[in-house]
Amino acid sequence: MGQHRREGVRMSLFGAPRWFAQRSGSSSARASVETELSRDRIRDSAVAKYWDVLLDTNALEAQLEQLSDQELAAKTRALRQRAEASDGALRLAEVFATVREAARRTLGMRPFDVQILGGLALFHGCVAEIATGEGKTLVATLPACAAALSGRGSVLIVTVNDYLCRRDFENMGPLYRFLGLSVGCVTSTTTRPERQHAYACDVTYVTNAELGFDYLRDHLVMNATDQVLMNGKPFFFCLLDEADSIMIDEARTPLIISQAADAPAEKYARAAQLAEQLQRGRDYTVYEKERNVTLSGTGYKACERALKVPTLFASKGSVGTFCAKRAQSQRAVSSRYRLYRSRWTDLYCRRVHRSSLARTTLV
């Protein structure tokens, strides 16, 4: 996504109808609607650099309309094979034209020129502002299909709630499947096996909360086979629906996984004693920026001897390891910050005292 204001792209219709995902019709009717776009305004906007790609896309439309469904599907497979053979290189105009024709046949909607420009902007990492009713769901399929057909990895389309996630998955599913792409959906009710299958698809619709929680849960499981996000193909492309809500509003809400557990005080007391016996540099490494501690090989062996377990990765040993690492992290990392806080507090108190003396003298 774009990180600077100048990278943001405001997509508007430039005089086209509010619902500009035109239904199936003749080429002449579609061409007459396309002329409603103000080319001068587009050339002067932030999407001007995609104008040549748009012209190439339109030039291929008549040729693709003559193909049968089988021939168009075969062309899509050829695009994917060509991209995989050339390390993901794609001719965007050919891909977008193919997706446009597939959308017309499967969904009864043909993306307008301004939607093609919006898809190109999204594919290149920009933030596009598309108002309600202007076909955001359809626009998202253009860069998603292009990224998936490149063969570099999976594509995530992140939404803000379960309803939008399920709706977009069901409405756009026929388009992806026509193009030979697998599509999955992850909501709050999705089971673990279903999540593993969904994340292994070419395109996955998922809510931002479930994506964050799946990432956290993958770091808590003991077996790699229980992971859902990290158990499939690598991720290549992520598209955010309502990016301002996800990256600003929702980002202020922390994702916390908690559970009641039996953790008697003697476990933490024993872990604190064990932390005192470990030696920094030999048994563990401190990452002060992340405020975390990682045990070394000798550190693991020392914990195994102290906890009297054959391995720390056993179910009983893992609890002791967690307590020991937390105690060591608190001891190694927090002491520096405690010293900083005490010095800052002492300096602040001295300044307040001097200020009080000054006011007393003036009085």
C-alpha positions as a Markdown table, in Angstrom:
| # | Residue | x | y | z |
|---|---|---|---|---|
| 1 | Met | 0.0 | 0.0 | 0.0 |
| 2 | Gly | 1.2 | 3.5 | -0.5 |
| 3 | Gln | 3.1 | 5.2 | 2.3 |
| 4 | His | 3.0 | 8.7 | 1.1 |
| 5 | Arg | 0.2 | 11.1 | 0.4 |
| 6 | Arg | 1.3 | 11.6 | -3.2 |
| 7 | Glu | 0.9 | 7.8 | -3.8 |
| 8 | Gly | -2.7 | 7.9 | -3.0 |
| 9 | Val | -5.1 | 7.7 | -5.9 |
| 10 | Arg | -8.6 | 9.0 | -5.7 |
| 11 | Met | -10.8 | 7.1 | -8.1 |
| 12 | Ser | -14.0 | 8.8 | -9.3 |
| 13 | Leu | -16.2 | 8.3 | -12.2 |
| 14 | Phe | -15.4 | 11.5 | -14.2 |
| 15 | Gly | -19.0 | 11.7 | -15.4 |
| 16 | Ala | -19.8 | 8.0 | -15.7 |
| 17 | Pro | -22.9 | 6.6 | -14.0 |
| 18 | Arg | -22.8 | 5.7 | -10.3 |
| 19 | Trp | -23.0 | 2.0 | -11.0 |
| 20 | Phe | -20.3 | 1.7 | -13.6 |
| 21 | Ala | -19.9 | -2.1 | -13.8 |
| 22 | Gln | -21.9 | -2.2 | -17.0 |
| 23 | Arg | -24.1 | -5.2 | -17.7 |
| 24 | Ser | -23.5 | -7.3 | -20.8 |
| 25 | Gly | -24.4 | -5.5 | -24.0 |
| 26 | Ser | -23.1 | -4.7 | -27.5 |
| 27 | Ser | -19.6 | -3.4 | -28.1 |
| 28 | Ser | -21.1 | -0.2 | -29.5 |
| 29 | Ala | -23.1 | 0.4 | -26.4 |
| 30 | Arg | -20.1 | -0.1 | -24.2 |
| 31 | Ala | -18.0 | 2.1 | -26.4 |
| 32 | Ser | -20.5 | 5.0 | -26.0 |
| 33 | Val | -20.4 | 4.7 | -22.3 |
| 34 | Glu | -16.6 | 4.7 | -22.3 |
| 35 | Thr | -16.6 | 8.0 | -24.1 |
| 36 | Glu | -18.2 | 9.6 | -21.0 |
| 37 | Leu | -14.9 | 9.4 | -19.2 |
| 38 | Ser | -13.0 | 12.6 | -19.3 |
| 39 | Arg | -9.6 | 11.6 | -20.8 |
| 40 | Asp | -8.1 | 15.0 | -20.0 |
| 41 | Arg | -8.8 | 14.7 | -16.3 |
| 42 | Ile | -7.5 | 11.1 | -16.2 |
| 43 | Arg | -4.2 | 12.2 | -18.0 |
| 44 | Asp | -3.8 | 14.9 | -15.4 |
| 45 | Ser | -4.4 | 12.6 | -12.4 |
| 46 | Ala | -2.2 | 10.3 | -10.5 |
| 47 | Val | -3.2 | 7.4 | -12.7 |
| 48 | Ala | -1.9 | 9.0 | -15.9 |
| 49 | Lys | 1.1 | 6.6 | -15.9 |
| 50 | Tyr | -1.3 | 3.7 | -16.5 |
| 51 | Trp | -2.9 | 5.2 | -19.5 |
| 52 | Asp | -0.9 | 3.3 | -22.1 |
| 53 | Val | -1.7 | 0.0 | -20.3 |
| 54 | Leu | -5.4 | 0.9 | -20.4 |
| 55 | Leu | -5.2 | 1.6 | -24.2 |
| 56 | Asp | -3.5 | -1.8 | -24.8 |
| 57 | Thr | -6.1 | -3.5 | -22.7 |
| 58 | Asn | -8.9 | -2.0 | -24.7 |
| 59 | Ala | -7.2 | -2.9 | -27.9 |
| 60 | Leu | -7.3 | -6.6 | -27.0 |
| 61 | Glu | -11.0 | -6.6 | -26.1 |
| 62 | Ala | -12.4 | -7.3 | -29.6 |
| 63 | Gln | -10.0 | -10.2 | -30.0 |
| 64 | Leu | -10.9 | -11.9 | -26.7 |
| 65 | Glu | -14.7 | -11.5 | -27.4 |
| 66 | Gln | -14.3 | -13.9 | -30.3 |
| 67 | Leu | -12.9 | -16.7 | -28.2 |
| 68 | Ser | -15.1 | -19.5 | -26.8 |
| 69 | Asp | -15.2 | -20.2 | -23.0 |
| 70 | Gln | -12.8 | -23.1 | -23.5 |
| 71 | Glu | -10.4 | -21.0 | -25.5 |
| 72 | Leu | -10.4 | -18.2 | -23.0 |
| 73 | Ala | -9.8 | -20.6 | -20.1 |
| 74 | Ala | -6.9 | -22.2 | -22.1 |
| 75 | Lys | -5.5 | -18.7 | -22.7 |
| 76 | Thr | -5.6 | -18.1 | -18.9 |
| 77 | Arg | -3.7 | -21.3 | -18.3 |
| 78 | Ala | -1.1 | -20.2 | -20.9 |
| 79 | Leu | -0.7 | -16.8 | -19.2 |
| 80 | Arg | 0.0 | -18.6 | -15.9 |
| 81 | Gln | 2.5 | -21.0 | -17.3 |
| 82 | Arg | 4.3 | -18.3 | -19.1 |
| 83 | Ala | 4.5 | -16.2 | -15.9 |
| 84 | Glu | 5.8 | -19.1 | -13.9 |
| 85 | Ala | 8.4 | -19.8 | -16.6 |
| 86 | Ser | 9.6 | -16.2 | -16.6 |
| 87 | Asp | 9.7 | -15.7 | -12.8 |
| 88 | Gly | 6.4 | -14.0 | -12.5 |
| 89 | Ala | 6.7 | -11.6 | -15.4 |
| 90 | Leu | 3.3 | -10.6 | -16.8 |
| 91 | Arg | 2.0 | -8.4 | -19.6 |
| 92 | Leu | -0.6 | -6.5 | -17.5 |
| 93 | Ala | -2.7 | -5.4 | -20.5 |
| 94 | Glu | -3.2 | -9.0 | -21.6 |
| 95 | Val | -4.0 | -10.1 | -18.0 |
| 96 | Phe | -6.5 | -7.3 | -17.3 |
| 97 | Ala | -8.2 | -7.7 | -20.7 |
| 98 | Thr | -8.6 | -11.5 | -20.0 |
| 99 | Val | -10.0 | -10.8 | -16.5 |
| 100 | Arg | -12.4 | -8.2 | -17.9 |
| 101 | Glu | -13.8 | -10.6 | -20.5 |
| 102 | Ala | -14.1 | -13.4 | -17.9 |
| 103 | Ala | -16.0 | -11.0 | -15.6 |
| 104 | Arg | -18.4 | -10.1 | -18.4 |
| 105 | Arg | -19.1 | -13.8 | -19.1 |
| 106 | Thr | -19.3 | -15.1 | -15.5 |
| 107 | Leu | -20.7 | -12.1 | -13.6 |
| 108 | Gly | -22.5 | -10.2 | -16.3 |
| 109 | Met | -20.4 | -7.1 | -15.4 |
| 110 | Arg | -17.7 | -5.5 | -17.5 |
| 111 | Pro | -15.2 | -3.3 | -15.7 |
| 112 | Phe | -15.1 | 0.3 | -17.1 |
| 113 | Asp | -11.9 | 2.1 | -18.1 |
| 114 | Val | -11.8 | 3.9 | -14.8 |
| 115 | Gln | -12.0 | 0.5 | -13.0 |
| 116 | Ile | -9.1 | -0.8 | -15.0 |
| 117 | Leu | -7.1 | 2.2 | -13.9 |
| 118 | Gly | -8.1 | 1.6 | -10.3 |
| 119 | Gly | -7.0 | -2.0 | -10.6 |
| 120 | Leu | -3.7 | -1.0 | -12.0 |
| 121 | Ala | -3.1 | 1.5 | -9.2 |
| 122 | Leu | -3.9 | -1.2 | -6.6 |
| 123 | Phe | -1.6 | -3.7 | -8.3 |
| 124 | His | 1.3 | -1.2 | -8.1 |
| 125 | Gly | 0.8 | -0.7 | -4.3 |
| 126 | Cys | -1.2 | 2.6 | -4.3 |
| 127 | Val | -4.2 | 3.4 | -2.2 |
| 128 | Ala | -7.3 | 4.0 | -4.3 |
| 129 | Glu | -10.4 | 5.8 | -2.9 |
| 130 | Ile | -13.5 | 4.2 | -4.4 |
| 131 | Ala | -16.9 | 5.4 | -3.2 |
| 132 | Thr | -19.7 | 3.1 | -2.2 |
| 133 | Gly | -21.6 | 1.8 | -5.3 |
| 134 | Glu | -18.6 | 2.3 | -7.6 |
| 135 | Gly | -17.7 | -1.4 | -7.8 |
| 136 | Lys | -14.9 | -1.9 | -5.3 |
| 137 | Thr | -15.5 | -5.6 | -5.1 |
| 138 | Leu | -15.2 | -5.9 | -8.9 |
| 139 | Val | -12.1 | -3.7 | -9.0 |
| 140 | Ala | -10.3 | -5.8 | -6.4 |
| 141 | Thr | -10.5 | -8.9 | -8.7 |
| 142 | Leu | -8.4 | -7.3 | -11.3 |
| 143 | Pro | -5.1 | -6.9 | -9.3 |
| 144 | Ala | -5.9 | -10.1 | -7.3 |
| 145 | Cys | -6.1 | -12.2 | -10.5 |
| 146 | Ala | -3.0 | -10.6 | -11.9 |
| 147 | Ala | -1.0 | -11.3 | -8.7 |
| 148 | Ala | -2.4 | -14.9 | -8.5 |
| 149 | Leu | -1.6 | -15.6 | -12.2 |
| 150 | Ser | 2.0 | -14.5 | -11.7 |
| 151 | Gly | 2.6 | -17.7 | -9.8 |
| 152 | Arg | 4.7 | -16.0 | -7.1 |
| 153 | Gly | 2.4 | -16.9 | -4.2 |
| 154 | Ser | -1.0 | -16.6 | -2.6 |
| 155 | Val | -3.2 | -13.5 | -2.6 |
| 156 | Leu | -5.0 | -12.2 | 0.5 |
| 157 | Ile | -8.0 | -9.9 | 0.2 |
| 158 | Val | -8.6 | -8.5 | 3.7 |
| 159 | Thr | -12.1 | -7.2 | 4.7 |
| 160 | Val | -13.4 | -5.7 | 7.9 |
| 161 | Asn | -16.1 | -8.1 | 8.9 |
| 162 | Asp | -17.5 | -11.6 | 8.3 |
| 163 | Tyr | -20.4 | -10.5 | 6.2 |
| 164 | Leu | -18.3 | -8.6 | 3.6 |
| 165 | Cys | -15.8 | -11.5 | 3.5 |
| 166 | Arg | -18.4 | -14.1 | 2.8 |
| 167 | Arg | -20.4 | -11.9 | 0.4 |
| 168 | Asp | -17.4 | -11.0 | -1.7 |
| 169 | Phe | -16.2 | -14.6 | -1.7 |
| 170 | Glu | -19.5 | -16.0 | -2.9 |
| 171 | Asn | -20.1 | -13.2 | -5.5 |
| 172 | Met | -16.7 | -13.2 | -7.1 |
| 173 | Gly | -16.0 | -16.9 | -6.8 |
| 174 | Pro | -17.3 | -17.8 | -10.3 |
| 175 | Leu | -14.8 | -15.4 | -11.8 |
| 176 | Tyr | -11.8 | -16.9 | -10.1 |
| 177 | Arg | -12.8 | -20.5 | -10.8 |
| 178 | Phe | -13.4 | -19.6 | -14.5 |
| 179 | Leu | -9.8 | -18.4 | -14.7 |
| 180 | Gly | -8.6 | -21.6 | -13.1 |
| 181 | Leu | -7.8 | -20.0 | -9.7 |
| 182 | Ser | -8.8 | -21.6 | -6.4 |
| 183 | Val | -10.5 | -19.3 | -3.9 |
| 184 | Gly | -11.1 | -19.6 | -0.1 |
| 185 | Cys | -12.8 | -17.8 | 2.7 |
| 186 | Val | -11.8 | -17.4 | 6.4 |
| 187 | Thr | -14.3 | -16.1 | 8.9 |
| 188 | Ser | -14.8 | -16.4 | 12.7 |
| 189 | Thr | -16.7 | -19.7 | 12.2 |
| 190 | Thr | -14.1 | -21.4 | 10.0 |
| 191 | Thr | -12.5 | -24.5 | 11.5 |
| 192 | Arg | -8.8 | -25.2 | 11.6 |
| 193 | Pro | -8.8 | -27.7 | 8.6 |
| 194 | Glu | -10.9 | -25.3 | 6.6 |
| 195 | Arg | -8.5 | -22.5 | 7.4 |
| 196 | Gln | -5.6 | -24.5 | 6.2 |
| 197 | His | -7.4 | -25.3 | 3.0 |
| 198 | Ala | -8.5 | -21.7 | 2.5 |
| 199 | Tyr | -5.0 | -20.2 | 3.0 |
| 200 | Ala | -3.6 | -22.7 | 0.5 |
| 201 | Cys | -5.8 | -21.3 | -2.2 |
| 202 | Asp | -4.6 | -18.9 | -4.9 |
| 203 | Val | -6.9 | -16.2 | -3.5 |
| 204 | Thr | -8.2 | -16.0 | 0.1 |
| 205 | Tyr | -10.8 | -13.7 | 1.5 |
| 206 | Val | -10.2 | -13.1 | 5.2 |
| 207 | Thr | -11.1 | -10.5 | 7.9 |
| 208 | Asn | -8.3 | -8.5 | 9.4 |
| 209 | Ala | -9.1 | -9.8 | 12.9 |
| 210 | Glu | -9.0 | -13.5 | 11.9 |
| 211 | Leu | -5.8 | -12.9 | 9.9 |
| 212 | Gly | -4.1 | -11.4 | 13.0 |
| 213 | Phe | -5.3 | -14.1 | 15.3 |
| 214 | Asp | -4.2 | -16.9 | 13.0 |
| 215 | Tyr | -0.8 | -15.4 | 12.9 |
| 216 | Leu | -0.7 | -15.3 | 16.7 |
| 217 | Arg | -2.1 | -18.9 | 17.0 |
| 218 | Asp | 0.5 | -20.2 | 14.6 |
| 219 | His | 3.2 | -19.0 | 17.0 |
| 220 | Leu | 1.6 | -20.9 | 19.9 |
| 221 | Val | 1.2 | -24.4 | 18.4 |
| 222 | Met | 3.7 | -27.1 | 19.2 |
| 223 | Asn | 3.5 | -28.9 | 15.8 |
| 224 | Ala | 4.1 | -27.3 | 12.4 |
| 225 | Thr | 1.3 | -29.3 | 11.0 |
| 226 | Asp | -1.2 | -27.4 | 13.2 |
| 227 | Gln | -0.2 | -24.1 | 11.7 |
| 228 | Val | -2.7 | -22.5 | 9.2 |
| 229 | Leu | -1.0 | -19.5 | 7.8 |
| 230 | Met | 2.5 | -20.9 | 7.5 |
| 231 | Asn | 1.6 | -24.3 | 6.3 |
| 232 | Gly | 0.9 | -23.6 | 2.7 |
| 233 | Lys | 2.3 | -21.6 | -0.2 |
| 234 | Pro | 4.1 | -18.3 | 0.4 |
| 235 | Phe | 2.1 | -15.1 | 0.4 |
| 236 | Phe | 2.8 | -12.6 | -2.4 |
| 237 | Phe | 0.1 | -10.0 | -2.5 |
| 238 | Cys | -2.3 | -8.5 | 0.0 |
| 239 | Leu | -5.2 | -6.2 | -0.8 |
| 240 | Leu | -7.0 | -4.2 | 1.9 |
| 241 | Asp | -10.7 | -3.4 | 1.6 |
| 242 | Glu | -11.4 | -0.1 | 3.6 |
| 243 | Ala | -7.7 | 0.4 | 4.2 |
| 244 | Asp | -8.3 | 3.5 | 6.4 |
| 245 | Ser | -10.4 | 1.5 | 8.8 |
| 246 | Ile | -8.0 | -1.5 | 8.9 |
| 247 | Met | -4.7 | 0.5 | 9.1 |
| 248 | Ile | -5.9 | 3.3 | 11.4 |
| 249 | Asp | -9.1 | 2.5 | 13.3 |
| 250 | Glu | -8.7 | -1.2 | 13.7 |
| 251 | Ala | -4.9 | -0.9 | 14.2 |
| 252 | Arg | -5.5 | 0.8 | 17.6 |
| 253 | Thr | -7.3 | -2.3 | 18.9 |
| 254 | Pro | -4.8 | -4.9 | 20.2 |
| 255 | Leu | -5.2 | -8.6 | 19.3 |
| 256 | Ile | -4.9 | -10.5 | 22.6 |
| 257 | Ile | -5.1 | -14.3 | 23.1 |
| 258 | Ser | -5.8 | -15.2 | 26.7 |
| 259 | Gln | -6.8 | -18.3 | 28.6 |
| 260 | Ala | -7.2 | -19.2 | 32.2 |
| 261 | Ala | -4.3 | -21.5 | 33.2 |
| 262 | Asp | -3.0 | -23.2 | 36.3 |
| 263 | Ala | 0.1 | -21.2 | 37.1 |
| 264 | Pro | 1.0 | -21.5 | 40.8 |
| 265 | Ala | 3.4 | -19.0 | 42.3 |
| 266 | Glu | 6.1 | -21.7 | 43.0 |
| 267 | Lys | 6.5 | -22.1 | 39.2 |
| 268 | Tyr | 7.4 | -18.5 | 38.7 |
| 269 | Ala | 9.6 | -18.5 | 41.8 |
| 270 | Arg | 11.5 | -21.5 | 40.5 |
| 271 | Ala | 11.7 | -19.9 | 37.1 |
| 272 | Ala | 13.2 | -16.7 | 38.7 |
| 273 | Gln | 15.8 | -18.9 | 40.4 |
| 274 | Leu | 16.6 | -20.6 | 37.1 |
| 275 | Ala | 17.0 | -17.2 | 35.4 |
| 276 | Glu | 19.6 | -16.2 | 38.0 |
| 277 | Gln | 21.7 | -19.2 | 37.1 |
| 278 | Leu | 21.9 | -18.5 | 33.4 |
| 279 | Gln | 24.7 | -16.4 | 31.9 |
| 280 | Arg | 24.2 | -13.8 | 29.3 |
| 281 | Gly | 26.0 | -14.4 | 26.1 |
| 282 | Arg | 26.5 | -18.1 | 26.8 |
| 283 | Asp | 23.0 | -19.3 | 27.7 |
| 284 | Tyr | 20.8 | -16.6 | 26.2 |
| 285 | Thr | 20.8 | -13.6 | 23.9 |
| 286 | Val | 19.0 | -10.4 | 24.7 |
| 287 | Tyr | 17.2 | -8.4 | 22.0 |
| 288 | Glu | 16.6 | -5.1 | 23.7 |
| 289 | Lys | 14.8 | -3.5 | 20.8 |
| 290 | Glu | 12.2 | -6.2 | 20.8 |
| 291 | Arg | 12.5 | -6.7 | 24.6 |
| 292 | Asn | 12.9 | -10.4 | 24.2 |
| 293 | Val | 15.3 | -13.2 | 25.1 |
| 294 | Thr | 16.3 | -16.2 | 23.1 |
| 295 | Leu | 17.9 | -19.3 | 24.8 |
| 296 | Ser | 21.0 | -20.8 | 23.2 |
| 297 | Gly | 21.8 | -24.5 | 23.0 |
| 298 | Thr | 23.6 | -24.5 | 26.3 |
| 299 | Gly | 20.7 | -22.5 | 27.8 |
| 300 | Tyr | 18.2 | -25.1 | 26.7 |
| 301 | Lys | 20.3 | -27.9 | 28.3 |
| 302 | Ala | 20.6 | -25.9 | 31.5 |
| 303 | Cys | 16.8 | -25.5 | 31.7 |
| 304 | Glu | 16.3 | -29.2 | 30.9 |
| 305 | Arg | 18.6 | -30.2 | 33.8 |
| 306 | Ala | 16.9 | -27.7 | 36.2 |
| 307 | Leu | 13.4 | -28.7 | 35.2 |
| 308 | Lys | 14.3 | -32.4 | 35.1 |
| 309 | Val | 12.7 | -33.1 | 31.7 |
| 310 | Pro | 14.2 | -34.9 | 28.7 |
| 311 | Thr | 13.3 | -32.1 | 26.3 |
| 312 | Leu | 11.9 | -28.6 | 26.6 |
| 313 | Phe | 9.6 | -29.3 | 23.7 |
| 314 | Ala | 7.6 | -31.8 | 25.6 |
| 315 | Ser | 4.2 | -30.7 | 26.9 |
| 316 | Lys | 5.4 | -30.4 | 30.6 |
| 317 | Gly | 8.7 | -28.9 | 29.7 |
| 318 | Ser | 7.2 | -26.2 | 27.5 |
| 319 | Val | 5.4 | -24.6 | 30.5 |
| 320 | Gly | 8.6 | -24.4 | 32.5 |
| 321 | Thr | 10.4 | -23.0 | 29.5 |
| 322 | Phe | 7.8 | -20.3 | 29.0 |
| 323 | Cys | 8.1 | -19.3 | 32.7 |
| 324 | Ala | 11.9 | -19.4 | 32.5 |
| 325 | Lys | 12.1 | -17.2 | 29.3 |
| 326 | Arg | 9.6 | -14.7 | 30.7 |
| 327 | Ala | 11.6 | -14.5 | 34.0 |
| 328 | Gln | 14.9 | -14.1 | 32.1 |
| 329 | Ser | 13.4 | -11.5 | 29.8 |
| 330 | Gln | 12.1 | -9.5 | 32.8 |
| 331 | Arg | 15.5 | -9.7 | 34.5 |
| 332 | Ala | 17.7 | -8.9 | 31.5 |
| 333 | Val | 15.5 | -6.3 | 29.7 |
| 334 | Ser | 13.6 | -4.5 | 32.4 |
| 335 | Ser | 16.6 | -3.6 | 34.5 |
| 336 | Arg | 17.8 | -1.1 | 32.0 |
| 337 | Tyr | 14.4 | 0.5 | 31.7 |
| 338 | Arg | 14.0 | 0.6 | 35.5 |
| 339 | Leu | 17.4 | 2.4 | 35.8 |
| 340 | Tyr | 16.2 | 4.9 | 33.1 |
| 341 | Arg | 12.9 | 5.5 | 34.8 |
| 342 | Ser | 14.6 | 6.1 | 38.2 |
| 343 | Arg | 17.1 | 8.6 | 36.7 |
| 344 | Trp | 14.4 | 10.4 | 34.8 |
| 345 | Thr | 12.2 | 10.6 | 37.9 |
| 346 | Asp | 15.1 | 11.9 | 40.0 |
| 347 | Leu | 15.9 | 14.6 | 37.4 |
| 348 | Tyr | 12.2 | 15.6 | 37.1 |
| 349 | Cys | 11.9 | 15.9 | 40.9 |
| 350 | Arg | 15.0 | 18.1 | 41.1 |
| 351 | Arg | 13.6 | 20.4 | 38.4 |
| 352 | Val | 10.3 | 20.7 | 40.2 |
| 353 | His | 12.1 | 21.4 | 43.5 |
| 354 | Arg | 14.2 | 24.2 | 41.9 |
| 355 | Ser | 11.1 | 25.7 | 40.3 |
| 356 | Ser | 9.4 | 25.8 | 43.7 |
| 357 | Leu | 12.4 | 27.5 | 45.2 |
| 358 | Ala | 12.4 | 30.1 | 42.4 |
| 359 | Arg | 8.7 | 30.9 | 42.9 |
| 360 | Thr | 9.2 | 31.1 | 46.7 |
| 361 | Thr | 12.1 | 33.6 | 46.2 |
| 362 | Leu | 10.1 | 35.7 | 43.9 |
| 363 | Val | 7.2 | 35.9 | 46.4 |
